Amino acid sequence: MQVNDCITVGVDKVFKALADETRRYLLDRLREENGQTLGELCARLGMTRQSATQHLAVLEAANLITTVRRGREKLHYLNPVPLHEVQQRWIERFEQPRLRGLDAIKRQAEAAMKPDFVYVTYIRSTPEKVWEALTDADLTATYWAHRNVSDWQVGSAWAHRRADGSDVDDVVGEVLVSDPPNKLVTTWRDPADDSWTSTVTYLVQSYGGTVRLTVTHEGLDAPARAQVAHGWPAVLSNLKSLLETGGALPMPPWEMPVG
């Protein structure tokens, strides 16, 4: 095999690895915090260890990640060298100054519209059952300690109501999009303060015999984002457990920040 053929094979593996959304998400997580274990990455993805291992193997074969053993654990590190080689081959010599300017403009635009929080989990279920779990008041009470109450029609009100018997609404809002079992979009606001409203989008997609549930929470300030970064994973992990095993952990009433 000639040198150019070897380079082409390497580039093919890089592009194949980057073609998958989940693998790009794994690289993003390592860019944020390098040196994570398989368990840490699985916790962020809501994915089984077997599935995550398969994705990481593709990334490692493309040389986009490297691994280091620490005792019985394997630490995963982002390796940007293959991406740098692609940049050098097609970009650096020709368009770098102009692209830097365009990239600066793009980053400014994205900063203004970038979702505040995104969480992805994979559930062994069907889109219909996931939709029911998101919208059925009794089911939400099981894994969330709140009843999500609405008729789920576009323009209707909805309430995130405590299931402890107090019937206190911690969040209220409006249904913006209702496309069962694919997509639900709702606004969120404090019942006592309508000066700030955030938006939550649930995207339910079939994915290789499972369901990929993506939750995007937009319009949060910094303290609220920090809070939902801990709250959403707990809630969605409990939802996953309920649908896959039939049981969920007891959850204390949690006041979801709205903005």
N, C-alpha and C positions, 0 to 999 in steps of 0.2 A: 504494500500500500504506500502510495506517495504521500509526501508531507501535506500537500493541499487536500488530499483525500482524508487524512487524519483530522485536519482542521474542520473540514465539512462535517464529518461524523460528530465531532465535539459540539459544533454549532447546532446540529440537528437535535442532539440530546438536550441542549439548553432550551431551544424553542419548544420542544415537546414538553419539557418540564414546566415551562412558564405558561403553556396553553391552558392549564387547569387552574380554576379559580381557587380551589382549596390549597394547592401548592403555593400559589402566590400569597395567599393569606398566611401560610406557615413562614414564608420568607419575611413577610411584614412583621410577624411576631418576633422573629429572631433579630430583625433590624432594631426593634424597640428594646429588646432585652436578649442579648446574646448568651449562649451557653446554657440553654434550657434543657431539661430532661424530657424524655418521652411523656412521662406523666404530666409534667407542667404544660406541655403543648397540647395534650389531649384534653386537659381541663379547660383550656381556652377555646378549643374547638367543639367540645361536646361530642367527640368522636371516639370510637372504640380504639384500643391500642393497635389492633390488627390493621384497621384502615389507615391510621396515622403512620404506622410503620411502612406500609406500602408506598404512601406518598413520599415519605422521607427517603426511602430507598431510591426512588426516581430522582429526587433532588441530589442525592449523594452521587448517583451514577453520572449526573450531568456536572458534577463538581461544584454545584451551587451551595452545598453545605459540606462541612467537615465535622468529624466526630472525635471526641477525646474521652477515654475511659477515666472515671474517677471512682475507684472501688468497684462496686457492682453496678454503678450507674454509667450511662453514656450521655455525655453532654454534646449538644448540637450547636454548631457555630455557622453563621452566614459567611460564605466565601464569595466576595464580589469580583474575583479575578475573571471568570468567564464573561461576565457582563462588561467588564472593562475592555476585554479583548474584542468583543462585538463593537463597542464604542470606537475603539481605535481603528478597527477595520473599515467601518462605513461612515463614521461621523467626524472623528477628531480632525482629520486633515482638511475637510471640506467646509463643514457648516457649523463648527463649534461656536464661534462668536455670535452668529445670528441665533442659533438655537438656545444659547444661554439667555439671551434677551427674551425670546419667546417663552422659555421655561419660567423666567421670573414673572412674566405677566400671567402665565397659567397658574402658578402657585398662588399669586395674589387673588385670582378669581376663585380658585378652589378653596382657599382659606375662608372666604366669605360664605361658601355654600356647603362645605364639608360637613357630613353628618357628625353630630357630637358623640354618638355611641353606636357601635354596630356589634352584634353578637350573633354567631352562627352555631347551630347545633344540628346534629343528625339523629333522627329518631326512627327506630324500627316500627313503623306504623304506616297509615295511609293518610293522604291529604285530608280526606273527609273527617277522620278521627282527630287529627290535629286541629282542624278548624273547630270541631265540636268542643274540644278541650279549651280552646281560646275563648269561646263565646257562650258556653253553657254555664249558667250561674252556679249550679251545684258542683260541677267539675272544677271550676276555678277556685271555689271555696276549699276543695280537697287539697290542692297543691299550693295555694297562694294565701290562704286565710282571708281572702276577699272574694266577694261575689261580683263578677263583671255583669252588670245588669243593663240590658237594652233589647230592643227588637232587631238591632243591627241593620236597619235600613239607612240608606244614605240620607243625611240630614237629621236623623234621630239623635236624641240625647243618650248618653250612657253614663254609668256611675261605677266607680271602684269602691264597693261597699264592704265594710268589715263584716266578717262572718262570725263574730263573737257574741251576737245577740244585741249589740248596741245599735246596729243599722246606721253607723256613722259613715258618711261618704268622704273618703280621703282624697279622691280625685273625681272630677266630673269632666265632661267634654262632649264632643259631637262626632258622629260617624261621618268621615269624609269620603271614604271608598269602602264598598262592601262587595267583594267579588268571590263568593264562596266556591270552592275551598282554597282559592289561590292568594287573595290579597285583602288585607284589612288595614285601613288607615283611620286613626282617631286623634283628635286633639285632646290634650291633657291640661287641666288647670286646677288650682286650689279653689274649692267651693267658697272660701272666704276672701279670695283675692283674685280678681280677674285681670290683673295688670300684666300677667305673664302667662303665655300659653306655649306649650311644647307639642310636638307631634310624634306619634309612634306609628311605625309601619311594620306589619307582620307580612312576610312573604313566604308562602308555603309552596315548595317545589318538590316534585318527585325526583329522586336521585338514586339511580342504581338499586332499586328495590327498597330504598329507605325514603325518608322525607327530610329535606334540608329546610330548616326553619331559620329565617334571617329576621332579626328584630333590629330596627333602626330607630333610635330615639334622638330627635333633633330639637334644637332650640333651647339647650340647657346652658346654664351658667356653670362656672368652674366647680363650685361646691356640689351642685346637683349632679354634675357629670361624675364626680368622684364617688358619690353615693350610689348612683345607678350602676356604676362599674362593678360594685360588689353585689348589688341587689338583683339585677337581671340574671347573672349566671346562676344564683341560688334558685330563683324562681323557675328558670328554664330547665335546670338540672332536675328539679322536682317534677316538672311536667314530663320530662323524658322518662323518669323513673315510673311515673304513674302509667304512662301509655305502654311501656315495655314490660313492666312487671305486675301492674295492677295495684301497686301500692305507692304511697308518697309519704315523705317525712312530715311530721307536724310542723307548721310554719307559724311563728308569732305574727300578729298584725304588723305589717311593715308599711310605713308611710312613704309611698313612692314620691320622690321629688318631681315637681312638674316644670321647674324652670330655674 
